[in-house]
Amino acid sequence: MPRKKYTFLFVVFVLVIVGVLILKTRPRNPFIVTSDQVKASKDQIRLINNFGYPDTFALEMSEEGRLEVWKYYGLERSFVFKDGVFINDQIVDSLESFNAYPRVRPTQFKEGLTLEEASQVIDSSPTGQADIMEGVKIYSYSDQVLVGTKDNQVVFVQTLPVKVE
């Protein structure tokens, strides 16, 4: 009888070890891009795991923190985050007339980024520029990405849906 007890304990021990090794060696998440400059929060990771990165987004970086609005047109929802913490969601209209979205992610843009660094992330050069006020400029990238700078630092990024013929 004691031999069966030890055999059972040994099998349980081996299964626990194998389970721990499997958990440690499996990829954390196949959908999360780990090379981005900003790490997604737990709330954002949950959303990315279920639906991928947003179709479009708006991002503001200021002294008050990082405010993000992620839009998923297929879900007809937008999700708002303040410093990575989920604030609320809202209903948005689906965009049946648009069929493409820029291939950039909100996690690619960090505080303190220069316009040149943002252009490298977007993999393009600005096609238009507007001076808003002293030290504040908006740059357009083929009407797909808008980048706002203040004192030569990126403080705003917005992506827009695109109609592809």
N, C-alpha and C positions, 0 to 999 in steps of 0.2 A: 504494500500500500504506500509506503513513503516514497518508493521509487517512482510511482505514477505521479505523485505530488511534485517531485523535483522535475520530472519530465515536463509536466504542464507548466511550471514556473519558467523553465528554460525556454520553452516554445513562446510563451508570452514575452519574455525578455528579448528574444530574437526578433519578434514581430515589432516590438516597440523601437528597437534599434533600426530596423529596416524602414519603418515609418518615418523616423526622424531624418534618416539619410535621404529619403525620397523628398521630404518637404524642403530640406536644405539645398538639394541639387536641382530641383525643378525651377524653371524660369519664373520670376516673380509675377510678371504679367506680359503676355505677348502683345498687348495693345499700347502699352505705355512706352513712349520714346524717352529713353534715359539720357540721351545726349543733349537734350534741350537745356537752356540756360536756367530755367526756373523749374523747380520740382512741383509737380501737381500735388495738391492737398488730398487728404483722404476722401473728402466729399467729391472732389473733381475726379479722382481715380475711380470712384464708384460709378460716376456718370460715364467716364471713358470706357470702363469695362463693359457697360451695358449698351452703349450707343456709339462709341468711337469719339474722336475729337469733334468739336462743333463744326457745323457747316460754315457759319460765319461767327465773328465775335467782335466785341468792342472792349477795349482795355484802356483804363486810365491809371497812371502811376503818379502819385503826388506824395506830399509830406503826410497826408492823412492815411495813406496806404494804397493798396492795389484793389481797384474795383473792376470786375469783369462781368460781361453779359455774354453768355454762350447761347447761340441759336441753333436749334435743330428743326429745320422746316418740315421734314418728314413726320416728326412727332407733333408739329405745330406747338412747340414749346420753346421758351427761353429760360435760362437759369442764371441767377445773379449770385455772384460771390464777392465777398469783402475779405481781402487777405486770405483767400482760399476757403473761407467758411461759407457754406450755402446760406443765402439770405431768403430767397423766394424764387418761385417760378411763375411764369405768365404765359398766357396763350398768345401765339403769333399766327398770322395767316400763312398758309402753305404758299409756296412760290412755284406754281405749275409752269409759268412762262420762263423760269430760269432753270438751267440744267447743269450748271457747273459752279464750283466754289474755289477760291484761291487755295493753294496748297501750303498754307502756313498755319501754325498752331499758336495759341496764346502763350504757351509755355516756352516759346522761342524768344520772347521779348522780356528782358529784365530791366530793372531800374538802372538809370545811368547810361543806357545805350546811346551811342551817337547815331546820327543819320547815316553815316557811312556803314556802320555795323548793321543797322536795320536794313539797309539796301543789300548787304550780303545775305542776311537771313531771307529776304524776299527774293533774292537772286534776280534783281532788276535795278534799274535806275529810275528816279522819279521822272514822270512825263509831264507834270504840271506842278506849279507852286503858287501859293497865295500867302501874302503877308497879312496876318490877322490884326496884330498890334505890335508894339515895340517888343522885339525879342521872341515873338510867337509866330510860327509859320506852319502851314499845312502843305504836305506834299502828297501828290496823287501818283499812284503806280498803275497806269493804264485803266483808271477808273475801277480797279479791283481792290486796292489797298490804299487806305489813307493813313498817313503818319503825321502826327502833330509834334512839333518840337518847341521847347521853351529854353532859351539861352543855350541852344545847340545840343540839348539833351531830349531824347524821345520821351514824351509824357502821355501820348495817346496813339493807339493803333486801332483801326477798324477795317474789317474785311467786308466785301460786298458780293452778293451773288452775281453771276455772270450768265449772259445768254450766249450760247455757242451755236453757230449756224451749222 
